[in-house]
Amino acid sequence: MGDVLAKDSVMGALRAAREQAKRTSFTQSIELVITLKGIDPKKVEERVRMSVELPHGIPKRGRVCVFARGDLASRALEAGADRVIGKDELDSIAFHHD
């Protein structure tokens, strides 16, 4: 068997990443990528299937804003967009922030 990475070292690295990150006005996320050596995902018998229970549950659904007009705006609303901003409103926003 190859190298084994201890849970404490992974948690320590994640903690260090959070501490060294610049402070922002939004909630940041950290992506963890793990490479499994010696496993060929093309082989059915070697595929890894597992589930992970998140410590804080699944976050609430994100909100979607679409910049569109006409038929595309209508389709975006029908598809579940929370907000659709057309060209006039976008121009108004740009004018007030110049």
Buried (B, 14 or more C-beta within 10 A) or exposed (E): EEEEEEEEEEEEEEEEEEEEEEEEEEEEEEEEEEEEEEEEEEEEEEEEEEEEEEEEEEEEEEEEEBBBBEEEBEEBBEEEBEEBBBEEEEEEEEEEEE
